[in-house]
Amino acid sequence: MDKKHFFLLFRTGFLWTLVLFSFLLFAQTDEWEKELEEKPKLSISKSQPNTDSSWEADLEKDLLEQERRDKGSEGARGTTSPVQSNNQINRSAQNLMMDVSAAIDIVGAWDRNKPRGTGERIDNKMDVRTAEFGFTGAVDQWMRANFLGAAHGENGQYFFEVHEAWVQFPFLPFNTSLKVGQMFLDIGRLNKVHSHDRPFTMTPIVHEKFLGWESAMDTGAEFSILFPWKFITQELVIGATNGKKWGHAHNEGVQKNNPLSYAHLKHFYYFGNNWGTQFGFSGVRYEPTTDRRNERYLYGADAVLRWNQSNLREVLIQGEFWYQQEIFPSAIDPVTLQSSKAPSNHQWGSYLFLDFKFHQLWSVGFRYDYFTDKSLVDQNGKPAKNAIEAQSLQTTFHSSEFGKVRASVERRFIQDYSKTNFEEVREYRMYFQAIAILGSHPAHSY
């Protein structure tokens, strides 16, 4: 056999092999497709109800089963429905799935000149500033609740108090919600943030002067509405509380004739590339005395600009401005019976904070504080020059989102020419802070 006949025979055999293989493949595919088509028909025929059975009999059977389960759960605790099928969730068990958290805030302070102790939180020592524990979660499909208790050291003693105890209805119509109970007032940037969650150790001077070293809290109601705009996220918060206390207090305060009222208009805008900003404006009316003789009006503006890269790097710029006016009643001359308008007090202040997280574990920050009282006068009755100015540097080690260690140093310049001595004072302070959070800590707003 020559080479030509060999290749011809080889090609003929190869073609017949392909034909045979294709025939076998199509034959098997046809059988597989037939089986695939028969399976759905079989499953459908099995799932079809028995037409011979009566629907009345099925209904009677379901009613008897429901009555049996009703008698089985009668008198039992922990059920919200007389009948619970296997796929229903026990509401009492669901309420146990709330978030439980505890926070420890340890702060140490040192002033090289003198121990302070007057108007300061830490008196040249290491102290547990606050120890908080709380419970938060959904009560049911309509209501959420939050309880937060705290113990803090003060003059060598620890006092326990309820910081927050409120219920919220977050799913009201037209994007509205209602909160009732004791709460931190939703004004400014820091007032709703607890001291251990703030990005710095000590409270800004203007916040401490107007709202307290931690936050202004009271018992009342707070209504909020989220507007339906698409180009910017805007929320309006309106609240009214008893007005009995202002700032930090160990009792419910003094009875007032009129409630405290406040409003906070907040805006959020996302620029893109992980840049976002939130800014707002606040207004508060408050009566510090019982006889309605004094009225305080507090106006504020807050803003934050943030850039974040997967929690690895972050840039934070935050600031607040506050202005307070206190109006006194008119004075009446007992001889002439003529009234004269009493002068009002004017105070204002601000702070600006910059923080740069250059590493997943480390960040550095700088804060500038300023406060002045325009109502102070000297011995001659002329306006007295006064101001409190501070600059602070800090370094923070972020062990995780649940732990932080922070060290900071502050230079404070106090100027007050309404006094006859020590008109200008310079202080240098150092702070150390360790924060530990246990459990599921609720997230804060942007």
Secondary structure in CASP SS format (residue, H / E / C, confidence):
PFRMAT SS
TARGET T0000
AUTHOR 0000-0000-0000
METHOD secondary structure of the structure
MODEL  1
M C 1.00
D C 1.00
K H 1.00
K H 1.00
H H 1.00
F H 1.00
F H 1.00
L H 1.00
L H 1.00
F H 1.00
R H 1.00
T H 1.00
G H 1.00
F H 1.00
L H 1.00
W H 1.00
T H 1.00
L H 1.00
V H 1.00
L H 1.00
F H 1.00
S H 1.00
F H 1.00
L H 1.00
L H 1.00
F H 1.00
A H 1.00
Q H 1.00
T H 1.00
D H 1.00
E H 1.00
W H 1.00
E H 1.00
K H 1.00
E H 1.00
L H 1.00
E H 1.00
E H 1.00
K H 1.00
P H 1.00
K H 1.00
L H 1.00
S H 1.00
I H 1.00
S H 1.00
K H 1.00
S H 1.00
Q C 1.00
P C 1.00
N C 1.00
T C 1.00
D C 1.00
S C 1.00
S C 1.00
W H 1.00
E H 1.00
A H 1.00
D H 1.00
L H 1.00
E H 1.00
K H 1.00
D H 1.00
L H 1.00
L H 1.00
E H 1.00
Q H 1.00
E H 1.00
R H 1.00
R H 1.00
D H 1.00
K H 1.00
G H 1.00
S C 1.00
E C 1.00
G C 1.00
A C 1.00
R C 1.00
G C 1.00
T C 1.00
T C 1.00
S C 1.00
P C 1.00
V C 1.00
Q C 1.00
S C 1.00
N C 1.00
N C 1.00
Q C 1.00
I C 1.00
N C 1.00
R H 1.00
S H 1.00
A H 1.00
Q H 1.00
N H 1.00
L C 1.00
M C 1.00
M C 1.00
D E 1.00
V E 1.00
S E 1.00
A E 1.00
A E 1.00
I E 1.00
D E 1.00
I E 1.00
V E 1.00
G E 1.00
A E 1.00
W E 1.00
D E 1.00
R C 1.00
N C 1.00
K C 1.00
P C 1.00
R C 1.00
G C 1.00
T C 1.00
G C 1.00
E C 1.00
R C 1.00
I C 1.00
D C 1.00
N C 1.00
K C 1.00
M E 1.00
D E 1.00
V E 1.00
R E 1.00
T E 1.00
A E 1.00
E E 1.00
F E 1.00
G E 1.00
F E 1.00
T E 1.00
G E 1.00
A E 1.00
V C 1.00
D C 1.00
Q C 1.00
W C 1.00
M C 1.00
R E 1.00
A E 1.00
N E 1.00
F E 1.00
L E 1.00
G E 1.00
A E 1.00
A E 1.00
H E 1.00
G E 1.00
E E 1.00
N C 1.00
G C 1.00
Q E 1.00
Y E 1.00
F E 1.00
F E 1.00
E E 1.00
V E 1.00
H E 1.00
E E 1.00
A E 1.00
W E 1.00
V E 1.00
Q E 1.00
F E 1.00
P E 1.00
F E 1.00
L E 1.00
P H 1.00
F H 1.00
N H 1.00
T E 1.00
S E 1.00
L E 1.00
K E 1.00
V E 1.00
G E 1.00
Q E 1.00
M E 1.00
F E 1.00
L C 1.00
D C 1.00
I C 1.00
G C 1.00
R C 1.00
L C 1.00
N C 1.00
K C 1.00
V C 1.00
H C 1.00
S H 1.00
H H 1.00
D H 1.00
R C 1.00
P C 1.00
F C 1.00
T C 1.00
M C 1.00
T C 1.00
P C 1.00
I H 1.00
V H 1.00
H H 1.00
E H 1.00
K H 1.00
F H 1.00
L C 1.00
G C 1.00
W C 1.00
E C 1.00
S C 1.00
A C 1.00
M E 1.00
D E 1.00
T E 1.00
G E 1.00
A E 1.00
E E 1.00
F E 1.00
S E 1.00
I E 1.00
L E 1.00
F C 1.00
P C 1.00
W C 1.00
K C 1.00
F C 1.00
I C 1.00
T E 1.00
Q E 1.00
E E 1.00
L E 1.00
V E 1.00
I E 1.00
G E 1.00
A E 1.00
T E 1.00
N C 1.00
G C 1.00
K C 1.00
K C 1.00
W C 1.00
G C 1.00
H C 1.00
A C 1.00
H C 1.00
N C 1.00
E C 1.00
G C 1.00
V C 1.00
Q C 1.00
K C 1.00
N C 1.00
N C 1.00
P C 1.00
L E 1.00
S E 1.00
Y E 1.00
A E 1.00
H E 1.00
L E 1.00
K E 1.00
H E 1.00
F E 1.00
Y E 1.00
Y E 1.00
F E 1.00
G E 1.00
N C 1.00
N C 1.00
W E 1.00
G E 1.00
T E 1.00
Q E 1.00
F E 1.00
G E 1.00
F E 1.00
S E 1.00
G E 1.00
V E 1.00
R E 1.00
Y E 1.00
E C 1.00
P C 1.00
T C 1.00
T C 1.00
D C 1.00
R C 1.00
R C 1.00
N C 1.00
E E 1.00
R E 1.00
Y E 1.00
L E 1.00
Y E 1.00
G E 1.00
A E 1.00
D E 1.00
A E 1.00
V E 1.00
L E 1.00
R E 1.00
W E 1.00
N E 1.00
Q E 1.00
S C 1.00
N C 1.00
L C 1.00
R E 1.00
E E 1.00
V E 1.00
L E 1.00
I E 1.00
Q E 1.00
G E 1.00
E E 1.00
F E 1.00
W E 1.00
Y E 1.00
Q E 1.00
Q E 1.00
E E 1.00
I E 1.00
F C 1.00
P C 1.00
S C 1.00
A E 1.00
I E 1.00
D C 1.00
P C 1.00
V C 1.00
T C 1.00
L C 1.00
Q C 1.00
S E 1.00
S E 1.00
K C 1.00
A C 1.00
P C 1.00
S C 1.00
N E 1.00
H E 1.00
Q E 1.00
W E 1.00
G E 1.00
S E 1.00
Y E 1.00
L E 1.00
F E 1.00
L E 1.00
D E 1.00
F E 1.00
K E 1.00
F C 1.00
H C 1.00
Q C 1.00
L C 1.00
W E 1.00
S E 1.00
V E 1.00
G E 1.00
F E 1.00
R E 1.00
Y E 1.00
D E 1.00
Y E 1.00
F E 1.00
T E 1.00
D E 1.00
K C 1.00
S C 1.00
L C 1.00
V E 1.00
D C 1.00
Q C 1.00
N C 1.00
G C 1.00
K C 1.00
P E 1.00
A C 1.00
K C 1.00
N E 1.00
A E 1.00
I E 1.00
E E 1.00
A E 1.00
Q E 1.00
S E 1.00
L E 1.00
Q E 1.00
T E 1.00
T E 1.00
F E 1.00
H E 1.00
S E 1.00
S E 1.00
E C 1.00
F C 1.00
G E 1.00
K E 1.00
V E 1.00
R E 1.00
A E 1.00
S E 1.00
V E 1.00
E E 1.00
R E 1.00
R E 1.00
F E 1.00
I E 1.00
Q E 1.00
D E 1.00
Y C 1.00
S C 1.00
K C 1.00
T C 1.00
N C 1.00
F C 1.00
E C 1.00
E E 1.00
V E 1.00
R E 1.00
E E 1.00
Y E 1.00
R E 1.00
M E 1.00
Y E 1.00
F E 1.00
Q E 1.00
A E 1.00
I E 1.00
A E 1.00
I E 1.00
L E 1.00
G E 1.00
S C 1.00
H C 1.00
P C 1.00
A C 1.00
H C 1.00
S C 1.00
Y C 1.00
END
